Amino acid sequence: MELKETRIRAITNLYYSNTKIQELLVNFSKNREVVPRYFEGFGKRPDTIQYNSDVINLVKKGATSFHASEELWEDPLKINSDLSQGEINKLRKGWDLLIDIDSPFLDCSKIAAKLIIEFLEQRKIKSYGIKFSGSKGFHIIISNKSFPKEFGEFKTKDMFPEWPRAICQYILNRIRHDYNKRVSEMNIDLESFGKRTNSKIEDLTESLCPECGRPAKRGKITILKCNSCHMQIERKDYKLTKRRLKCLSNDCAGILEAKESKDYSYCEYCSMSNWDKSGKRETEKFQEEVSANKFGSLDLVLVAPRHLFRMPYSLHEKTALASIVLSKEELEDFDPKFADPMKLKIKDFVLDCEEGEARNLLFEALEWKKGQEYSEKKYENKLYENREYSEINPANITEEMFPASIKKLLKGLEEGKKRGLFVLITFLRSLNFSIDYVYLKVREWNEKNKPPLREGYLKGQIEWHFKQKRKILPPNYDNESFYKDLGLIEGKQKVKNPLVEVLRNIRN
């Protein structure tokens, strides 16, 4: 046993012997699925704790931390992966909104947490809880009681994970620009960071669409000049070839030559750009800024069925720090040393709230989501208008037709398995494979993962995708977090989406 592990086990035994800590964990566990974590991994699911003795008995068996569900259940022990969505909804009492701020840089996490709090308070939400994750992040929680029991024709409790995911995406969209700006003010040495992470400086910056707030794409404007009459034109995303272009002037027999190129920004969803053929530019609307997300991997959308998070005042097995609850004022000057498990001041994480306090936040998020889905649908229709995926017969498709990226994915992953699962499910479903086939391929893939994802999580994700009225296309290749970061591709791809490669193979 390593010295660090021995030390943490000693701290763990002493820490959890405190009856106040035991009582706090038991009280927070009410109606939640609770899973202990050991050095080797998580314990069995489903599980819960009901008595102080449950805590200490699990610790004696080697438990180092405790993780709870965002969802609240009538009886957590009745949860199993064989339940239908209707049965799950009947068993679910509700859900707390848990915003998971996960960054390798504590300062970036702190900035994000403060911005989110400002955003919530602007919407008159005061009953929120803040806690340190135990490492380099924070959790912010809003009680299920803050949301209306029903909204429109839907029961709020049944709309997990769709509604909390929409809220988190909405918040991220609204704070992103300020997040980038505040991280930029930290005066990060981009050149040094780029060398350390093997990243180009231009990959550490971004511009946001002024219409929808999505990160804009970059393109090149090439200036072509006639070698005879000196006529000058601009071309967007011009590809240099050996073919020579004639001057556009009727009175000139000269040749257009590429003289220089410059960057421009555009939104593929809103069709907004700071360049058009008339030469009109709105450069101020697409301002280049440090992409704090590249530094901090701000992840607010890790909302999934049976998702677990570290319980308040649970220890972190890597840092031996406690996941302590903080006030807004304490967040400002927070230092990890304040989370020393032997020097704690206990506070409530989930606060009493006024019923319906977060109603406006829910309304705003759902309306924003509608707008996002509309623009995405327009973009997809435009991108794939000549490709009728709905008519694809999966019987005509073999795995040999799959692109290299998907074949590599099917060999299994060690990191990023949830992102890999999203790519695999959306890819197979977009090709009209049956749910049974998707189950089969996903399970085969999962057996190759190290370690594999839990069966219940796989089932929940597949069922969620198949109940959507509209197929979700797999991410495009230029979405680095799904392909490049997972090691599935290298360099620039010849096509935009893995589906395009399959269609070409079908035609051939």
Secondary structure, 3 states (H helix, E strand, C coil): CCHHHHHHHHHHHHHHCCHHHHHHHHHHCCCCCEEEEECCEECCCCCCCCCHHHHHHHHHCCCCEEEEECEEECCHHHCCCCCCHHHHHHHEEEECEEEEECCCCHHHHHHHHHHHHHHHHHCCCCCEEEEECCCCCEEEEECHHHCCCEECCEEHHHCCCHHHHHHHHHHHHHHHHHHHHHHHCCCCCHHHHHHHHCCCHHHHEECECCCCCCECEEEEEEEEEECCCCCEEEEECCCCCCCCEECCCCCCCCEEEEEEEEEEEECCCCCCECCCCCCCCCHHHCCCEECHHHHHCCCCCCCCCCCEEECCCCECCCCCCECCEECHHHHHCCCHHHHCCCCCCCCCCCCCCCCCCCHHHHHHHHHHHHHHHHHHHHHHHHHCCCCCHHHCCHHHCCHHHCCHHHHHHCCCCCCCHHHHHHHHHHHHHHCCCCHHHHHHHHHHHHHCCCCCCCHHHHHHHHHHHHHCCCCCCCCCCCCCCCCCCCCCCCCCCCCCCHHHHHHHHHHC
